[in-house]
Structures are given as structure tokens and as C-alpha cells.
Amino acid sequence: MKFEWKGVFPAVTTKFTENEELDLDAFDINIKAQLEAGVDGIILGGSLGEASVLTENEKFVLLQHTLAYVAGKVPVILNIAEQSTRSAVAVAKKAYELGADGLMLLPPMRYNADEDETIAYLSAIAESTPLPIMIYNNPVDYKIEITLDMFERLKVYENIQAIKESTRDIINTTRLINKFGDRYKIFTGVDPIATESLIMGAHGWVAGLVDAFPKETVAIYRLVKAGRFQEAIAIHRWFLPVLELDIHAKLVQYIKLAEVGTGIGTEKVRAPRLPLKGKERERVLNIINSALAIRPELPEGSWGRLNEVNA
């Protein structure tokens, strides 16, 4: 499936049963809400997808199931976060065989690779597959930064086409555009600064709170790209306390609790993560419920699959 790297790509959560097995029925409820809101792609097995506790087979089950459910409406992207280059290449090859539309790549996991090692790892995966690739640059959580010079070296791989910019440095979006022009499509990957990044030229948004609030997330993106900045900013200001749940170690629990609040998810996680409790749970629920109490009416045509906005 050919597609453009632009728009809202939810990093979807993985749903579990009480016994910590995959809950595909609950998963489908959320994917249905994403598609109805008009998202532009689906990303499986990212940080929010609890990739670190999924087995390889579970990732492939999720991929096959999502491809069948989505049925070509939007591209389905599989995240690769592996311990070794050999494993990462094997996952990339299998994802291609199963019909994935693209890949998102993190640098090596559990090893603080230097520049040459990181480039070698990413290059080996790029050389192993024809699939289009987004590089996930998140040095805050994963300790390896992919610098501008490193992206310069990666330009030789035509299938490395996009960057999930999660350095939390708002200026980096402009740095990337200034240096590379349109060579890489830039996706903002940090929810609280996504609106600013989109206004500064980011092509898309790999979003987290979209899992609970798909229509609002799509609306911000489309309004910005239509030049309707004040309408987008108004939604962003309402959304910000919730968006800040995305930048916490327990973002999975926080966002899953938000999914419960909007009726399109469950809060079940896989150990070692545990459900929220006590004062922490009360604090997060207060943020979610306060937002829901004043949930804004969205401008007509700013979300949904029937009223696509050219952006």
C-alpha cells in the first residue's frame, strides 16, 4: 500500500484480558473509533503498545489482525524495538511478509550504542526491507539521540522517509526542516508540544492521547493544516492538561485510564506495569474528568472520514 507520511498516526495501546492475554475485541473498539475520527495511519507495538512485554508472536498476531480489520483504509505500521540487529532484521522481514505497510524504528534497545553502532543498526534494517521507514528519535526515554549529522548519513536509504521527533526540543522541528527540506517527513511525537510543532511545519503527529480523544486530535491537525490556527489553539488549550499525561513514565496507565473515560478502552496492563491506585489514580482521573466536563464542540468538517480536509 502506497501512502503519504502525513496526518495523525495513533500509537495505539495493546488491550489485555484479566489474564493478560491479548483482548482483540477491546482492541477493535478503539481502532473503530480511530478510523471514524479520520486518522491517517495506525502504529502498533510502540511505547504505548507495551512493546517491551509483547512476545514476537503477539506482535505478529496484532499486525495480522489490524491489517484485516483496517482493510486498507489506512496504512498499518509496526514498531521495531529489539535487542539485537539480527532480531530486528528478522522482525522487519516477517512484517513485510505479513503485509505491513511500513515500519517505525527505535535505536538499539538496552545498549547505549554510539553513533557508528546506531547507524549500522538502522542501516541493516533499512537494507533488509523495501518497506518505508520512520525513525523514532526519543533520547529522553531511550537514551540514544539521532543527531542531524546522523540523519545526514541515513539519507542514502530511500526507504528511510520519516522521523518521529520526540527530543522534546521544540526547535528541532525547524532544525530538521532547515537542514533537510522535504527529504524527511517530520512527525511530532510529544503530545503537549504537538500543536506548536505542526504550526512550525511538522507533517504529521504520532499521537498518544488520540487513543482516548481521536476526534479532538484529528481536529487540531486538520485545523492547523487549513491555516485555522485560532480554532486549533483553542482546542489545544482545553486539551493540554490531558496531553501532559503523555510525558510520564506511566503514560500507558494514564492513557488507558483516559480511554476508559471516553468509553473506547480498558485500563488493563501487563506486568510489571500495574493499574493506578490511591491518590495517583484520583489525580489522573480528576484531569480526565475535568476535561470531559468541558469537552468542546468541534468545528464542522474538522474530523471524520466523510469530510476529509486536504492538508
N, C-alpha and C positions, 0 to 999 in steps of 0.2 A: 504494500500500500504506500503510494507516494503521498507525502503530506508536507505542509509548511511548519517550520518551527515558529509558531506564534500562538498567542492566546493563553487561555487558562488550562494548565495541566495539573489536576489534583494529584498530590502524593497520597494515595488512598490508604486508609487503615486496613489492617487484616482483622477479620472478625473471627472470634473463637467461641466455642461452646463452653459450658461449665467444666467440661473435662479437658479443655484446652485443645480440642480438635478444631479444624477449620469449620467455620459456620458459613457456608456458601449462600444459604438463604438470607441471612442478615446482610451479607456482603452485597447481594443483588439489590436489596432495598436501597442501599446507599448509591450504588452505581446507577440505578434508575433515576435517582434524584439528581445526580451529576449530569446525566445526559439530558434530562428535561430542562435543566438550567442553562444548557448550551455550552458546556465545557468543550475544549478543543482537543483533549487527549487524556489518557489515564496512565499514571505511573504506578507500577507495582513494586513492592519489596524495597521501598526506601526506608528512611529512618522511621517515619510514621507507620510504615508497613511492618515494623518489628523484624526487619530482615535478619538481624543477628540471632534470632531464636527460631527462624524457619528452617526446616530441612530443605535440601536441594530439591527433593521430590515435591514438597509442598509449594515451592516457588513455581515449579512447572505446572502443577495442578491449578494454581491460581492463574497462571498465564493462559493455559488452555481454556479454562472456564471463562475468563474475562473476554478472550477473543471470540468465543462462541456467543456470549451474552451481548457484547457490543455489536457484533455482526457488521464490522466495517464502518460504523458511524463515525468513529474517531480512532486515531492511532493508539495502540497499546504498547507502552514502553516498559521494559524490565530493567530494574536497577541491578547492577553488579557490584557486590561488596564482599570480596573473597579474601581468603588468607594467602593464597599463592597465585602466581601468574598462571600456572598450569590449570588450576581450578577455574580461574576467571575466564580463560580461553575456552575451556570446556563448556561453561555455562553460556558463553556468547554463542558458541556453535549450536548448542542444543536449543537456545532461544530462537535462533534463525530457523532451525528445522521445524519448530513448532508453530512458526508463523508470526513471531513478534515483529512489530513494525519499527522498533528502534531500541536503543539501549541508553541507560544512564550509568556513567562510570564514576565510582569513587576511587581515590588513590589506594595503594595497598593498605589493608586493614591490619591492625595490631603490630605494625612495624613502622617506625618513623623513617621512612625511606628518604634518601637525599634526592637532589634534582635528577641526576642521571638514572637512578633506580626508578623513580616515579615516571620519568619519560619512557624508560624501557618497558615498564609495566603497561602503561596506557597504549604505547605503540604496538605491543604484542597483541593486545586485544583488537585494536583497530585493524591490524593486518590480518586477523583471523576471520573477519566477518565483513560482508557487504552492507550490513545494517547501518543506518545513520546513528550517530552517537552524540549524546550530550555529556560533557564533562561536569561533574559535580564538585565545585570548589568551595569547601567548607572547612577552613583551617581552625575555626573556633571549636568545633566539635570533634574533628578528626585529625587535627594537629599537623597536617601537611598542607601548605599553601601552594597552589599552582600559580606561579607569577606570570606577569606579562611576557617575560623572556621565555618562559616555558611554553606558553601558548604560541609564541613565535615559532618555536621548534616543532610544535604539533601541527602547524599549518600545512605541512606536506601531506597530511592524511585527509583526503577529500571527504571521507565519511565522518570525520570529527567536525560537526557542524554547529553545535550549540554549547552554551555554557550556563550552568546553573550557578549564578553569582550569589554566594552565601557568606562572603567575608564579613558582612555587616558594616562594611565601609561604603557609605552611600556614593562616595566619589568614584568608586571603582567602575561603576557602570559607564561613566563618562570616559574614564581612562581607557577602557576596553574599546569603546566606540571610536575614540580619537586615534587609537593605535591601529585598529583592525578594520575600521569602517563597517562594511556589511559582511565581512568574511565569516564571522561567528554571529549567530543569533543569541542575544543575551536574554536570559530569563532571571528575573528577580526570585530569590529563594528564601527571603526573610520577610514574613508577613507584615510586621509593623512598619517597614520602610518600602513596601511594595508600591504604594501609590506614588511616592516620590520617585522611585526608580523608573516606573512606567512613564511618568511625566518627562523624565530625563532621557527617554528613548529606549528603554528595555522593550524587547519584542514580545515578551510573554512573562507569565507568572507561574512558577511551580509552587502551588499554594498548599497550606495546611488547614487553616480554618474553613476553607472551602468544603472540607469533609462534613462540616455541620451547617455551613451557610453558603451553599453553592450559588444561589441567585445573587446574593449581595456581592460575592467575589467577582462573578462574571460581569455584573453591572459596573463595578469600579473599572475593570479593564476596558470594557466597551466604551464607557463614557470618556475615559481618558483618551482613547484612540480616536474618538469622534471629536476631540477638542472641547468637550463639555466638562471642563476642569472643576468648576464650582460645584456641579452636581456630584462629581466623583469625590471631591474633598468632603462634602457634607456627609456622604455615606462613610467615608474613611474615618472621620472624626467620631461618628457614632460607634464604629467597628473597633477602634483602636484598643480599648481595654481588653477586648476578646482576642484581637490579633496578637497581643503581647503574650498570650498563653503559648504561642509558638516558640518562644525563645527561653525555654526552661528544660531542665533535664527530664522532667516528667511530662513533656509535651504530648506524649502518646496518651497518658491517662487523662490529661486535661482536655485534649481534643475529642477523645472518645466520650467523655462526660458531656461535652457540648453536643455531640451527635445524639446522645440520649435526650438532651434538652429540646432538640429540634425534631425528634422522632424518626431519625434515619440512621440509628446505630445502637450499639451496645457498649458498655464500658468494660467488658471482659478483656483482660490482657493475659499474656503468657509470662510465667515466672522466668527470671527473677523480678520482673515488674509485678507490683501488687496494686489492687484498687485503692483509690484515695479514701482516706478516713479522717475523722476528727475535724479539727479546726482548718486543716488544709482543704479538705473537701468542702467545708462550709464556705471558705473564702472563694474557691473556684466557682462553686455553684452561685454565689452571690454575683460574681462578674457575669456569668452566663445569663442568669435570670434577670439581672438589671438591664442587660442588652435586649433580651426578649420582650421586656415590658415596654420598651420604646422602639421596637423594631420599625424601621422606616418603610414607608411606601416607596417602591422603586419606580423610577421613570419608565413610562411605557416604551417597550422595544429595547430595553437595556439588558434583557436576559431572554433565554428560551431558544429553542431550536427553530421555531417558525418565523422568528423576526431577527434573523442574523444581521449583524452590523458589520459592514466591510471595514476592517481595522488592520 
